[in-house]
């Protein structure tokens, strides 16, 4: 008896760093992949905008095309690595509607249109997978969606952007300013020439929206993610955090918050002080890590490479093999669609601890005035330390660094405003959120 | 239009700590689970040996039965938490052959019969899942099987037994002996009255066999796992490891080893010196963690609670919901069967670094004799330190602690034998393996 192995046509849309690696793996490991998924994966085309560019040794020139729609039409499996909302979105949607298996690593698109594309996949009974969209090689979406499907996730905290983790880590270990650390990151290729998406938090916000949607079984809108980048973090912030036993990490945070018997989602992206004993505190350089808390599982942590060609391609290929196994086995693909409506908690009601820096005239009575403002707003102070100003701002000034107990962001902001209006306060207080306990 | 939700009968076999938690979740979270998986899960029976025992508030007494085979026959979904090879094995096999979805947390059984039970599941086109069998709440088997399905795993190192990690950690932090740390662990409920399965490594060996089978897409026999427990680890071993910058962890190790163009598997369980900077080195107490290296993904780490009722129940319920979603969607369940034959590497050929302790007479020339034995066996020394013996073994004696570069276990053992036969060597040298770099 001759066993014939089914052959499936694979379309690769986009051929940058990750696409090149996917093409390499499809070629180099073809035999092994065939035995693992039970079908031969035949790369039938590589869709790019610029057909003249060199795509490296693993992409046969004859496969290159700029007719993306035509390529999708001929394929059984579509791997979308172009990025951006369009034409990626239309191509994926038409592929799903035509019953093709789709794999994407496009966080911006998925953050915007996850529910809609999942519904399209479910209607066509095909699989739509996107593990590589969050935290590169780290298996995080599948564990959240499947392994924790019978549990209730209460919070997710992730270092999901390697560029900003590299910058903060460099500032921490060398004492460099944000600008110098960014320049170094650009020099080493860890940051792009235009670093806005990373340092302003847009990249992390997209990942936070995806994590929120899957963790809370809902469709969490990207526009509801409170986003604050790392551009205002100073070397001084990092040094004083360290002195107090904290490190500053740029986190994507998803919290399930119960108010009056109803579940809300508090989803935000901002620099966060973490106790230096927290598992996320020791995640260095360009690594990513995600810390998940669930009612029954307790705390889980996942760590690995969050970017780069081969690591991201590993996650893409995991999705490819998993969904092709399903195609081979027969029966519909499986894609989750939202089962809950979870409303976003207004950011002013989100509760956390805070670290506040107040520059004041160094004279008696000031501390008491400041403490009174905190108590007026029912904000409870956990610790306070004072240091004299040495940066030429004038003698007779001191910086108070206050860490609070948990309170609502709205109350904290009101407290900061009122402190700012005290005559002894020299400039507007700055604050940062404290997490991890 | 009335939407009718399908109802599936769930049989729970075994109702200890984990079973009780599974029953609680099925009851308390019924509504949420129904919306997530699209079917109502109805607990139709709890099979136990002792029907008179109290099973807590979440198990309706009328559901208790000792007719396990009859219960399996009536069920759509079978959750096996009895442990042991029989009758669990026969019950699972008959359930799979009858087309029922099966979830198990039974590491001993799965280590023995994974390939066979997976084949039975594949033949009946039903799903057989066992995430909870390794590392409790940590999603590790699904990431290995699915997320890394398009990559090539080169090694897995896991702290997969909480009892032994607790004991070694206690020895490390308090300086206690193995016996005292074990007694403390028993007092706190971290170790059983008969701790053999944990401290002799049988539990970890079963998990190593499962990790090897899934990582290497093969059927790795439990009998081929080299197993050495922690009973001979001394407080002195731990102190001198720490002085050299290492911690001793009890690891399950899977390595893909290429010899003459063919892949072999080196699978072993033993106390291991890890550099104190290794991610696994800081895993404390009863926590579990698994460190995976793959060709494209690079290094990944997974950490969480490896035992306990609720955490293990979380993993079981993740399998339940995932497989029920498949039942609801229709089409065959998916269970991997081995696709490769990977031969076990004879343990004498397994290569690692070693830490060797030699008690010698403290006189000139001894060091040279010992160094000569190492070079005779082509074993390369990385570092050596000497300390005088203070334990009443007599003055004039010293302990040499030698760390080697990578070499084969057979050569190391021959080296140790030859050193033992030197007249200046007072007792048989002991050695421990060094990992993590």
Interface residues (C-beta under 8 A of the other chain):
Chain A: X21 X25 X29 X32 X33 X35 X36 X37 X125 X131 X137 X138 X139 X142 X143 X146 X147 X148 X149 X150 X151 X152 X217 X279 X282 X294 X295 X296 X297 X298 X299 X300 X301 X302 X303 X304 X305 X310 X311 X313 X314 X315 X316 X317 X318 X319 X320 X321 X322 X325 X326 X329 X330 X331 X332 X334 X339 X340
Chain B: X21 X25 X29 X32 X33 X35 X36 X37 X125 X131 X137 X138 X139 X142 X143 X146 X147 X148 X149 X150 X151 X152 X217 X279 X282 X294 X295 X296 X297 X298 X299 X300 X301 X302 X303 X304 X305 X308 X310 X311 X313 X314 X315 X316 X317 X318 X319 X320 X321 X322 X325 X326 X329 X330 X331 X332 X334 X339 X340
